[in-house]
Amino acid sequence: MNTKQKLMTGLTSGLLNGLFGSGGGVAAVPLLERSKLEQRKCHATSVVLIFVLSLFSAGMYALNGSLDYAKAAEFIPAGLLGALVGAGLLKKIKNDILKRVFGAVILISAIRMFIV
């Protein structure tokens, strides 16, 4: 992946993350695939990228008074459990199935956005 592609991957991921709150992973995974990373590494690398971007975005949201800390706290325990299960499954699921599941989640999300 050349410098221009890295710049575009970072900009796209950051823009989507800032707009949608961690939505940058949707762009980061396919863009990281272009760098010839193995599928599991694309997803894991995306998590690190989105983590850093999410910290920055959360700081910006906090400065703008847009955060509801109490509401976020309600979801964090189950979210951490889900992250633990997801990270464990990532090691066990085959790459082709992982790619299909990721695509299905994106497709279902897109359909839901158009319908709801």
Phi and psi in radians as a Rosetta constraint file:
Dihedral C 1 N 2 CA 2 C 2 CIRCULARHARMONIC -1.457 0.35
Dihedral N 2 CA 2 C 2 N 3 CIRCULARHARMONIC 3.067 0.35
Dihedral C 2 N 3 CA 3 C 3 CIRCULARHARMONIC -1.062 0.35
Dihedral N 3 CA 3 C 3 N 4 CIRCULARHARMONIC -0.707 0.35
Dihedral C 3 N 4 CA 4 C 4 CIRCULARHARMONIC -1.109 0.35
Dihedral N 4 CA 4 C 4 N 5 CIRCULARHARMONIC -0.738 0.35
Dihedral C 4 N 5 CA 5 C 5 CIRCULARHARMONIC -1.147 0.35
Dihedral N 5 CA 5 C 5 N 6 CIRCULARHARMONIC -0.690 0.35
Dihedral C 5 N 6 CA 6 C 6 CIRCULARHARMONIC -1.110 0.35
Dihedral N 6 CA 6 C 6 N 7 CIRCULARHARMONIC -0.748 0.35
Dihedral C 6 N 7 CA 7 C 7 CIRCULARHARMONIC -1.073 0.35
Dihedral N 7 CA 7 C 7 N 8 CIRCULARHARMONIC -0.798 0.35
Dihedral C 7 N 8 CA 8 C 8 CIRCULARHARMONIC -1.157 0.35
Dihedral N 8 CA 8 C 8 N 9 CIRCULARHARMONIC -0.669 0.35
Dihedral C 8 N 9 CA 9 C 9 CIRCULARHARMONIC -1.089 0.35
Dihedral N 9 CA 9 C 9 N 10 CIRCULARHARMONIC -0.821 0.35
Dihedral C 9 N 10 CA 10 C 10 CIRCULARHARMONIC -1.115 0.35
Dihedral N 10 CA 10 C 10 N 11 CIRCULARHARMONIC -0.792 0.35
Dihedral C 10 N 11 CA 11 C 11 CIRCULARHARMONIC -1.113 0.35
Dihedral N 11 CA 11 C 11 N 12 CIRCULARHARMONIC -0.792 0.35
Dihedral C 11 N 12 CA 12 C 12 CIRCULARHARMONIC -1.112 0.35
Dihedral N 12 CA 12 C 12 N 13 CIRCULARHARMONIC -0.814 0.35
Dihedral C 12 N 13 CA 13 C 13 CIRCULARHARMONIC -1.089 0.35
Dihedral N 13 CA 13 C 13 N 14 CIRCULARHARMONIC -0.771 0.35
Dihedral C 13 N 14 CA 14 C 14 CIRCULARHARMONIC -1.134 0.35
Dihedral N 14 CA 14 C 14 N 15 CIRCULARHARMONIC -0.731 0.35
Dihedral C 14 N 15 CA 15 C 15 CIRCULARHARMONIC -1.086 0.35
Dihedral N 15 CA 15 C 15 N 16 CIRCULARHARMONIC -0.860 0.35
Dihedral C 15 N 16 CA 16 C 16 CIRCULARHARMONIC -1.130 0.35
Dihedral N 16 CA 16 C 16 N 17 CIRCULARHARMONIC -0.660 0.35
Dihedral C 16 N 17 CA 17 C 17 CIRCULARHARMONIC -1.134 0.35
Dihedral N 17 CA 17 C 17 N 18 CIRCULARHARMONIC -0.749 0.35
Dihedral C 17 N 18 CA 18 C 18 CIRCULARHARMONIC -1.143 0.35
Dihedral N 18 CA 18 C 18 N 19 CIRCULARHARMONIC -0.667 0.35
Dihedral C 18 N 19 CA 19 C 19 CIRCULARHARMONIC -1.331 0.35
Dihedral N 19 CA 19 C 19 N 20 CIRCULARHARMONIC -0.759 0.35
Dihedral C 19 N 20 CA 20 C 20 CIRCULARHARMONIC -1.977 0.35
Dihedral N 20 CA 20 C 20 N 21 CIRCULARHARMONIC -0.009 0.35
Dihedral C 20 N 21 CA 21 C 21 CIRCULARHARMONIC 1.194 0.35
Dihedral N 21 CA 21 C 21 N 22 CIRCULARHARMONIC 1.519 0.35
Dihedral C 21 N 22 CA 22 C 22 CIRCULARHARMONIC 1.254 0.35
Dihedral N 22 CA 22 C 22 N 23 CIRCULARHARMONIC 0.185 0.35
Dihedral C 22 N 23 CA 23 C 23 CIRCULARHARMONIC -1.215 0.35
Dihedral N 23 CA 23 C 23 N 24 CIRCULARHARMONIC -0.177 0.35
Dihedral C 23 N 24 CA 24 C 24 CIRCULARHARMONIC -1.120 0.35
Dihedral N 24 CA 24 C 24 N 25 CIRCULARHARMONIC -0.406 0.35
Dihedral C 24 N 25 CA 25 C 25 CIRCULARHARMONIC -1.111 0.35
Dihedral N 25 CA 25 C 25 N 26 CIRCULARHARMONIC -0.493 0.35
Dihedral C 25 N 26 CA 26 C 26 CIRCULARHARMONIC -1.089 0.35
Dihedral N 26 CA 26 C 26 N 27 CIRCULARHARMONIC -0.639 0.35
Dihedral C 26 N 27 CA 27 C 27 CIRCULARHARMONIC -1.534 0.35
Dihedral N 27 CA 27 C 27 N 28 CIRCULARHARMONIC -0.624 0.35
Dihedral C 27 N 28 CA 28 C 28 CIRCULARHARMONIC -1.090 0.35
Dihedral N 28 CA 28 C 28 N 29 CIRCULARHARMONIC -0.751 0.35
Dihedral C 28 N 29 CA 29 C 29 CIRCULARHARMONIC -1.063 0.35
Dihedral N 29 CA 29 C 29 N 30 CIRCULARHARMONIC -0.945 0.35
Dihedral C 29 N 30 CA 30 C 30 CIRCULARHARMONIC -1.088 0.35
Dihedral N 30 CA 30 C 30 N 31 CIRCULARHARMONIC -0.620 0.35
Dihedral C 30 N 31 CA 31 C 31 CIRCULARHARMONIC -1.210 0.35
Dihedral N 31 CA 31 C 31 N 32 CIRCULARHARMONIC -0.629 0.35
Dihedral C 31 N 32 CA 32 C 32 CIRCULARHARMONIC -1.203 0.35
Dihedral N 32 CA 32 C 32 N 33 CIRCULARHARMONIC -0.526 0.35
Dihedral C 32 N 33 CA 33 C 33 CIRCULARHARMONIC -1.037 0.35
Dihedral N 33 CA 33 C 33 N 34 CIRCULARHARMONIC -0.542 0.35
Dihedral C 33 N 34 CA 34 C 34 CIRCULARHARMONIC -1.131 0.35
Dihedral N 34 CA 34 C 34 N 35 CIRCULARHARMONIC -0.384 0.35
Dihedral C 34 N 35 CA 35 C 35 CIRCULARHARMONIC -1.483 0.35
Dihedral N 35 CA 35 C 35 N 36 CIRCULARHARMONIC 0.133 0.35
Dihedral C 35 N 36 CA 36 C 36 CIRCULARHARMONIC 1.235 0.35
Dihedral N 36 CA 36 C 36 N 37 CIRCULARHARMONIC 0.374 0.35
Dihedral C 36 N 37 CA 37 C 37 CIRCULARHARMONIC -1.258 0.35
Dihedral N 37 CA 37 C 37 N 38 CIRCULARHARMONIC 2.570 0.35
Dihedral C 37 N 38 CA 38 C 38 CIRCULARHARMONIC -1.115 0.35
Dihedral N 38 CA 38 C 38 N 39 CIRCULARHARMONIC 2.595 0.35
Dihedral C 38 N 39 CA 39 C 39 CIRCULARHARMONIC -0.894 0.35
Dihedral N 39 CA 39 C 39 N 40 CIRCULARHARMONIC -0.835 0.35
Dihedral C 39 N 40 CA 40 C 40 CIRCULARHARMONIC -1.072 0.35
Dihedral N 40 CA 40 C 40 N 41 CIRCULARHARMONIC -0.697 0.35
Dihedral C 40 N 41 CA 41 C 41 CIRCULARHARMONIC -1.199 0.35
Dihedral N 41 CA 41 C 41 N 42 CIRCULARHARMONIC -0.554 0.35
Dihedral C 41 N 42 CA 42 C 42 CIRCULARHARMONIC -1.072 0.35
Dihedral N 42 CA 42 C 42 N 43 CIRCULARHARMONIC -0.806 0.35
Dihedral C 42 N 43 CA 43 C 43 CIRCULARHARMONIC -1.177 0.35
Dihedral N 43 CA 43 C 43 N 44 CIRCULARHARMONIC -0.779 0.35
Dihedral C 43 N 44 CA 44 C 44 CIRCULARHARMONIC -1.151 0.35
Dihedral N 44 CA 44 C 44 N 45 CIRCULARHARMONIC -0.735 0.35
Dihedral C 44 N 45 CA 45 C 45 CIRCULARHARMONIC -1.132 0.35
Dihedral N 45 CA 45 C 45 N 46 CIRCULARHARMONIC -0.671 0.35
Dihedral C 45 N 46 CA 46 C 46 CIRCULARHARMONIC -1.059 0.35
Dihedral N 46 CA 46 C 46 N 47 CIRCULARHARMONIC -0.683 0.35
Dihedral C 46 N 47 CA 47 C 47 CIRCULARHARMONIC -1.071 0.35
Dihedral N 47 CA 47 C 47 N 48 CIRCULARHARMONIC -0.757 0.35
Dihedral C 47 N 48 CA 48 C 48 CIRCULARHARMONIC -1.136 0.35
Dihedral N 48 CA 48 C 48 N 49 CIRCULARHARMONIC -0.776 0.35
Dihedral C 48 N 49 CA 49 C 49 CIRCULARHARMONIC -1.046 0.35
Dihedral N 49 CA 49 C 49 N 50 CIRCULARHARMONIC -0.839 0.35
Dihedral C 49 N 50 CA 50 C 50 CIRCULARHARMONIC -1.212 0.35
Dihedral N 50 CA 50 C 50 N 51 CIRCULARHARMONIC -0.565 0.35
Dihedral C 50 N 51 CA 51 C 51 CIRCULARHARMONIC -1.004 0.35
Dihedral N 51 CA 51 C 51 N 52 CIRCULARHARMONIC -0.889 0.35
Dihedral C 51 N 52 CA 52 C 52 CIRCULARHARMONIC -1.121 0.35
Dihedral N 52 CA 52 C 52 N 53 CIRCULARHARMONIC -0.779 0.35
Dihedral C 52 N 53 CA 53 C 53 CIRCULARHARMONIC -1.118 0.35
Dihedral N 53 CA 53 C 53 N 54 CIRCULARHARMONIC -0.654 0.35
Dihedral C 53 N 54 CA 54 C 54 CIRCULARHARMONIC -1.158 0.35
Dihedral N 54 CA 54 C 54 N 55 CIRCULARHARMONIC -0.679 0.35
Dihedral C 54 N 55 CA 55 C 55 CIRCULARHARMONIC -1.056 0.35
Dihedral N 55 CA 55 C 55 N 56 CIRCULARHARMONIC -0.785 0.35
Dihedral C 55 N 56 CA 56 C 56 CIRCULARHARMONIC -1.134 0.35
Dihedral N 56 CA 56 C 56 N 57 CIRCULARHARMONIC -0.818 0.35
Dihedral C 56 N 57 CA 57 C 57 CIRCULARHARMONIC -1.066 0.35
Dihedral N 57 CA 57 C 57 N 58 CIRCULARHARMONIC -0.743 0.35
Dihedral C 57 N 58 CA 58 C 58 CIRCULARHARMONIC -1.062 0.35
Dihedral N 58 CA 58 C 58 N 59 CIRCULARHARMONIC -0.695 0.35
Dihedral C 58 N 59 CA 59 C 59 CIRCULARHARMONIC -1.076 0.35
Dihedral N 59 CA 59 C 59 N 60 CIRCULARHARMONIC -0.738 0.35
Dihedral C 59 N 60 CA 60 C 60 CIRCULARHARMONIC -1.164 0.35
Dihedral N 60 CA 60 C 60 N 61 CIRCULARHARMONIC -0.736 0.35
Dihedral C 60 N 61 CA 61 C 61 CIRCULARHARMONIC -1.091 0.35
Dihedral N 61 CA 61 C 61 N 62 CIRCULARHARMONIC -0.688 0.35
Dihedral C 61 N 62 CA 62 C 62 CIRCULARHARMONIC -1.121 0.35
Dihedral N 62 CA 62 C 62 N 63 CIRCULARHARMONIC -0.761 0.35
Dihedral C 62 N 63 CA 63 C 63 CIRCULARHARMONIC -1.085 0.35
Dihedral N 63 CA 63 C 63 N 64 CIRCULARHARMONIC -0.560 0.35
Dihedral C 63 N 64 CA 64 C 64 CIRCULARHARMONIC -1.494 0.35
Dihedral N 64 CA 64 C 64 N 65 CIRCULARHARMONIC -0.034 0.35
Dihedral C 64 N 65 CA 65 C 65 CIRCULARHARMONIC 1.279 0.35
Dihedral N 65 CA 65 C 65 N 66 CIRCULARHARMONIC 0.424 0.35
Dihedral C 65 N 66 CA 66 C 66 CIRCULARHARMONIC -1.656 0.35
Dihedral N 66 CA 66 C 66 N 67 CIRCULARHARMONIC -0.050 0.35
Dihedral C 66 N 67 CA 67 C 67 CIRCULARHARMONIC -1.586 0.35
Dihedral N 67 CA 67 C 67 N 68 CIRCULARHARMONIC 2.474 0.35
Dihedral C 67 N 68 CA 68 C 68 CIRCULARHARMONIC -2.002 0.35
Dihedral N 68 CA 68 C 68 N 69 CIRCULARHARMONIC 1.610 0.35
Dihedral C 68 N 69 CA 69 C 69 CIRCULARHARMONIC -1.062 0.35
Dihedral N 69 CA 69 C 69 N 70 CIRCULARHARMONIC -0.693 0.35
Dihedral C 69 N 70 CA 70 C 70 CIRCULARHARMONIC -1.124 0.35
Dihedral N 70 CA 70 C 70 N 71 CIRCULARHARMONIC -0.743 0.35
Dihedral C 70 N 71 CA 71 C 71 CIRCULARHARMONIC -1.153 0.35
Dihedral N 71 CA 71 C 71 N 72 CIRCULARHARMONIC -0.733 0.35
Dihedral C 71 N 72 CA 72 C 72 CIRCULARHARMONIC -1.063 0.35
Dihedral N 72 CA 72 C 72 N 73 CIRCULARHARMONIC -0.731 0.35
Dihedral C 72 N 73 CA 73 C 73 CIRCULARHARMONIC -1.071 0.35
Dihedral N 73 CA 73 C 73 N 74 CIRCULARHARMONIC -0.498 0.35
Dihedral C 73 N 74 CA 74 C 74 CIRCULARHARMONIC -1.154 0.35
Dihedral N 74 CA 74 C 74 N 75 CIRCULARHARMONIC -0.498 0.35
Dihedral C 74 N 75 CA 75 C 75 CIRCULARHARMONIC -1.748 0.35
Dihedral N 75 CA 75 C 75 N 76 CIRCULARHARMONIC -0.268 0.35
Dihedral C 75 N 76 CA 76 C 76 CIRCULARHARMONIC -1.090 0.35
Dihedral N 76 CA 76 C 76 N 77 CIRCULARHARMONIC -0.805 0.35
Dihedral C 76 N 77 CA 77 C 77 CIRCULARHARMONIC -1.020 0.35
Dihedral N 77 CA 77 C 77 N 78 CIRCULARHARMONIC -0.848 0.35
Dihedral C 77 N 78 CA 78 C 78 CIRCULARHARMONIC -1.179 0.35
Dihedral N 78 CA 78 C 78 N 79 CIRCULARHARMONIC -0.592 0.35
Dihedral C 78 N 79 CA 79 C 79 CIRCULARHARMONIC -1.103 0.35
Dihedral N 79 CA 79 C 79 N 80 CIRCULARHARMONIC -0.706 0.35
Dihedral C 79 N 80 CA 80 C 80 CIRCULARHARMONIC -1.135 0.35
Dihedral N 80 CA 80 C 80 N 81 CIRCULARHARMONIC -0.711 0.35
Dihedral C 80 N 81 CA 81 C 81 CIRCULARHARMONIC -1.087 0.35
Dihedral N 81 CA 81 C 81 N 82 CIRCULARHARMONIC -0.785 0.35
Dihedral C 81 N 82 CA 82 C 82 CIRCULARHARMONIC -1.060 0.35
Dihedral N 82 CA 82 C 82 N 83 CIRCULARHARMONIC -0.693 0.35
Dihedral C 82 N 83 CA 83 C 83 CIRCULARHARMONIC -1.121 0.35
Dihedral N 83 CA 83 C 83 N 84 CIRCULARHARMONIC -0.692 0.35
Dihedral C 83 N 84 CA 84 C 84 CIRCULARHARMONIC -1.095 0.35
Dihedral N 84 CA 84 C 84 N 85 CIRCULARHARMONIC -0.830 0.35
Dihedral C 84 N 85 CA 85 C 85 CIRCULARHARMONIC -1.117 0.35
Dihedral N 85 CA 85 C 85 N 86 CIRCULARHARMONIC -0.784 0.35
Dihedral C 85 N 86 CA 86 C 86 CIRCULARHARMONIC -1.072 0.35
Dihedral N 86 CA 86 C 86 N 87 CIRCULARHARMONIC -0.770 0.35
Dihedral C 86 N 87 CA 87 C 87 CIRCULARHARMONIC -1.119 0.35
Dihedral N 87 CA 87 C 87 N 88 CIRCULARHARMONIC -0.628 0.35
Dihedral C 87 N 88 CA 88 C 88 CIRCULARHARMONIC -1.186 0.35
Dihedral N 88 CA 88 C 88 N 89 CIRCULARHARMONIC -0.699 0.35
Dihedral C 88 N 89 CA 89 C 89 CIRCULARHARMONIC -1.180 0.35
Dihedral N 89 CA 89 C 89 N 90 CIRCULARHARMONIC -0.572 0.35
Dihedral C 89 N 90 CA 90 C 90 CIRCULARHARMONIC -0.987 0.35
Dihedral N 90 CA 90 C 90 N 91 CIRCULARHARMONIC -0.629 0.35
Dihedral C 90 N 91 CA 91 C 91 CIRCULARHARMONIC -1.247 0.35
Dihedral N 91 CA 91 C 91 N 92 CIRCULARHARMONIC -0.414 0.35
Dihedral C 91 N 92 CA 92 C 92 CIRCULARHARMONIC -1.785 0.35
Dihedral N 92 CA 92 C 92 N 93 CIRCULARHARMONIC -0.420 0.35
Dihedral C 92 N 93 CA 93 C 93 CIRCULARHARMONIC -1.445 0.35
Dihedral N 93 CA 93 C 93 N 94 CIRCULARHARMONIC 2.468 0.35
Dihedral C 93 N 94 CA 94 C 94 CIRCULARHARMONIC -1.218 0.35
Dihedral N 94 CA 94 C 94 N 95 CIRCULARHARMONIC 2.595 0.35
Dihedral C 94 N 95 CA 95 C 95 CIRCULARHARMONIC -0.989 0.35
Dihedral N 95 CA 95 C 95 N 96 CIRCULARHARMONIC -0.763 0.35
Dihedral C 95 N 96 CA 96 C 96 CIRCULARHARMONIC -1.163 0.35
Dihedral N 96 CA 96 C 96 N 97 CIRCULARHARMONIC -0.620 0.35
Dihedral C 96 N 97 CA 97 C 97 CIRCULARHARMONIC -1.231 0.35
Dihedral N 97 CA 97 C 97 N 98 CIRCULARHARMONIC -0.718 0.35
Dihedral C 97 N 98 CA 98 C 98 CIRCULARHARMONIC -1.008 0.35
Dihedral N 98 CA 98 C 98 N 99 CIRCULARHARMONIC -0.786 0.35
Dihedral C 98 N 99 CA 99 C 99 CIRCULARHARMONIC -1.105 0.35
Dihedral N 99 CA 99 C 99 N 100 CIRCULARHARMONIC -0.720 0.35
Dihedral C 99 N 100 CA 100 C 100 CIRCULARHARMONIC -1.196 0.35
Dihedral N 100 CA 100 C 100 N 101 CIRCULARHARMONIC -0.716 0.35
Dihedral C 100 N 101 CA 101 C 101 CIRCULARHARMONIC -1.119 0.35
Dihedral N 101 CA 101 C 101 N 102 CIRCULARHARMONIC -0.763 0.35
Dihedral C 101 N 102 CA 102 C 102 CIRCULARHARMONIC -1.048 0.35
Dihedral N 102 CA 102 C 102 N 103 CIRCULARHARMONIC -0.796 0.35
Dihedral C 102 N 103 CA 103 C 103 CIRCULARHARMONIC -1.076 0.35
Dihedral N 103 CA 103 C 103 N 104 CIRCULARHARMONIC -0.719 0.35
Dihedral C 103 N 104 CA 104 C 104 CIRCULARHARMONIC -1.129 0.35
Dihedral N 104 CA 104 C 104 N 105 CIRCULARHARMONIC -0.717 0.35
Dihedral C 104 N 105 CA 105 C 105 CIRCULARHARMONIC -1.097 0.35
Dihedral N 105 CA 105 C 105 N 106 CIRCULARHARMONIC -0.738 0.35
Dihedral C 105 N 106 CA 106 C 106 CIRCULARHARMONIC -1.123 0.35
Dihedral N 106 CA 106 C 106 N 107 CIRCULARHARMONIC -0.774 0.35
Dihedral C 106 N 107 CA 107 C 107 CIRCULARHARMONIC -1.118 0.35
Dihedral N 107 CA 107 C 107 N 108 CIRCULARHARMONIC -0.808 0.35
Dihedral C 107 N 108 CA 108 C 108 CIRCULARHARMONIC -1.074 0.35
Dihedral N 108 CA 108 C 108 N 109 CIRCULARHARMONIC -0.721 0.35
Dihedral C 108 N 109 CA 109 C 109 CIRCULARHARMONIC -1.087 0.35
Dihedral N 109 CA 109 C 109 N 110 CIRCULARHARMONIC -0.744 0.35
Dihedral C 109 N 110 CA 110 C 110 CIRCULARHARMONIC -1.121 0.35
Dihedral N 110 CA 110 C 110 N 111 CIRCULARHARMONIC -0.789 0.35
Dihedral C 110 N 111 CA 111 C 111 CIRCULARHARMONIC -1.075 0.35
Dihedral N 111 CA 111 C 111 N 112 CIRCULARHARMONIC -0.770 0.35
Dihedral C 111 N 112 CA 112 C 112 CIRCULARHARMONIC -1.064 0.35
Dihedral N 112 CA 112 C 112 N 113 CIRCULARHARMONIC -0.682 0.35
Dihedral C 112 N 113 CA 113 C 113 CIRCULARHARMONIC -1.116 0.35
Dihedral N 113 CA 113 C 113 N 114 CIRCULARHARMONIC -0.638 0.35
Dihedral C 113 N 114 CA 114 C 114 CIRCULARHARMONIC -1.321 0.35
Dihedral N 114 CA 114 C 114 N 115 CIRCULARHARMONIC -0.558 0.35
Dihedral C 114 N 115 CA 115 C 115 CIRCULARHARMONIC -1.489 0.35
Dihedral N 115 CA 115 C 115 N 116 CIRCULARHARMONIC -0.779 0.35
